[in-house]
Amino acid sequence: MFKALFSKLAGWLGLLGGLALAALALLQVGRRQGRAQAEQKQTKADMAAVEVGRDAAETIERLDDDAVRDLARQRMRGTKGR
């Protein structure tokens, strides 16, 4: 009697254990995909920031010193209250 009960119980425990392992594997895959997407978004943001910086540097190169000083003063006045 105990042998039959144990064999049925062992089968169900094995099934539950397998399901638990499958669920954990799916969670791990989801985390990896989320991490990869976050890295891609960060890379795109970094590239956009570099492009903005490059554009600003090109604009400053085209301006003469007086115009650069005026723009800097305007920017500092705009951030004075922060």
Sequence and secondary structure as in RCSB ss.txt:
>XXXX:A:sequence
MFKALFSKLAGWLGLLGGLALAALALLQVGRRQGRAQAEQKQTKADMAAVEVGRDAAETIERLDDDAVRDLARQR
MRGTKGR
>XXXX:A:secstr
 HHHHHHHHHHHHHHHHHHHHHHHHHHHHHHHHHHHHHHHHHHHHHHHHHHHHHHHHHHHHHS HHHHHHHHHHH
HHHTTT 
